[in-house]
Amino acid sequence: MNEVLSFDDESQAYAEIEAMGYHAMSFDFPAEENELHWHDFDSVLYVTAGELTVWVDGEDESVTCQRGAKIVATAGTVHREQTSGYSAIIGFSVTPGSLTQPVNKPLPVAL
């Protein structure tokens, strides 16, 4: 997570994603708390309902985002998330069909 901004409505989210040349998808995420991980793509996430708390490795404080929050993240940002459930529109810098699995890349195991 490199930046937290805001947006007004879903149509703005879709228009911004299209203008960036990204690929938009909407998701409903269940309650979850995950471990530190990273992604191999740039993304922008628009929270449309619920609440999401994000911790970025190396930063002192978490950020809690609700409807209207726009999170801009670059590939490789190590982070973890906690939510009781939320909905979002996500813009991916790559086509969704080319996402490598797992999408949440684990950190390397220390020897």
C-alpha positions as CSV (number, residue, x, y, z in Angstrom):
1,M,0.0,0.0,0.0
2,N,1.7,3.1,-1.2
3,E,-1.1,5.6,-0.9
4,V,-4.7,5.9,0.5
5,L,-7.0,8.3,-1.3
6,S,-10.7,8.6,-1.7
7,F,-13.4,8.2,-4.3
8,D,-17.1,9.2,-4.6
9,D,-18.9,6.3,-6.3
10,E,-18.5,3.1,-8.2
11,S,-18.7,4.8,-11.6
12,Q,-15.7,6.9,-10.7
13,A,-13.8,3.8,-9.6
14,Y,-14.5,2.0,-12.9
15,A,-13.6,5.2,-14.9
16,E,-10.3,5.7,-13.1
17,I,-9.4,2.0,-13.5
18,E,-10.1,2.2,-17.3
19,A,-8.1,5.4,-17.6
20,M,-5.1,3.7,-16.0
21,G,-5.3,0.9,-18.5
22,Y,-6.0,-1.6,-15.6
23,H,-8.5,-4.4,-15.5
24,A,-11.5,-4.0,-13.1
25,M,-13.2,-6.7,-11.1
26,S,-15.6,-6.5,-8.2
27,F,-15.3,-8.8,-5.2
28,D,-17.0,-9.6,-1.9
29,F,-14.5,-10.7,0.7
30,P,-15.4,-12.8,3.7
31,A,-14.1,-12.2,7.2
32,E,-10.3,-12.9,7.2
33,E,-7.0,-12.1,8.8
34,N,-4.1,-13.1,6.8
35,E,-0.3,-13.3,7.2
36,L,2.3,-11.0,5.7
37,H,2.3,-11.4,1.9
38,W,3.0,-9.6,-1.3
39,H,1.6,-9.4,-4.9
40,D,3.5,-9.5,-8.2
41,F,1.2,-6.9,-9.8
42,D,0.3,-3.2,-9.3
43,S,-3.2,-2.6,-8.2
44,V,-5.8,-0.1,-7.0
45,L,-8.5,-1.1,-4.6
46,Y,-11.8,0.8,-4.1
47,V,-13.6,-0.2,-0.9
48,T,-17.3,-0.1,-1.7
49,A,-18.7,-1.6,1.6
50,G,-17.5,-2.8,4.9
51,E,-14.1,-2.2,6.5
52,L,-10.5,-3.3,5.8
53,T,-7.5,-2.8,8.0
54,V,-4.1,-3.0,6.4
55,W,-0.6,-3.2,7.9
56,V,2.4,-2.5,5.7
57,D,5.7,-4.1,6.8
58,G,8.0,-1.5,8.1
59,E,5.3,1.1,8.9
60,D,4.5,1.8,12.5
61,E,0.7,2.0,12.2
62,S,-2.1,0.2,10.4
63,V,-4.7,2.0,8.2
64,T,-8.4,1.2,8.5
65,C,-10.3,1.8,5.3
66,Q,-14.1,2.1,4.8
67,R,-16.4,2.8,1.9
68,G,-14.9,5.6,-0.2
69,A,-11.2,4.6,0.5
70,K,-9.0,4.0,-2.5
71,I,-5.8,2.1,-1.9
72,V,-2.9,2.3,-4.5
73,A,-0.3,-0.4,-4.2
74,T,2.7,-1.4,-6.2
75,A,3.9,-4.9,-6.8
76,G,6.1,-6.3,-4.0
77,T,4.6,-4.3,-1.1
78,V,4.7,-6.6,1.9
79,H,1.5,-6.3,3.9
80,R,-1.3,-8.1,5.8
81,E,-5.0,-7.5,6.1
82,Q,-7.8,-8.0,8.6
83,T,-11.5,-7.6,7.9
84,S,-14.9,-8.8,9.2
85,G,-15.9,-8.7,5.5
86,Y,-15.9,-6.0,2.8
87,S,-16.7,-5.4,-0.9
88,A,-14.3,-3.8,-3.3
89,I,-13.6,-3.0,-6.9
90,I,-10.0,-3.8,-7.8
91,G,-8.0,-2.7,-10.8
92,F,-5.3,-5.0,-11.7
93,S,-2.3,-4.0,-13.8
94,V,-2.4,-7.4,-15.5
95,T,-5.3,-9.4,-17.0
96,P,-7.1,-11.3,-14.2
97,G,-6.5,-14.6,-16.2
98,S,-2.8,-14.1,-16.0
99,L,-2.6,-13.8,-12.2
100,T,-0.1,-16.3,-10.9
101,Q,-1.2,-18.5,-8.0
102,P,-1.3,-18.0,-5.1
103,V,-2.3,-14.4,-5.6
104,N,-1.1,-13.7,-2.0
105,K,2.6,-14.6,-2.3
106,P,4.1,-15.9,1.0
107,L,7.3,-14.5,2.3
108,P,10.4,-16.6,1.8
109,V,11.1,-19.0,4.7
110,A,14.2,-18.0,6.7
111,L,16.9,-20.6,6.8
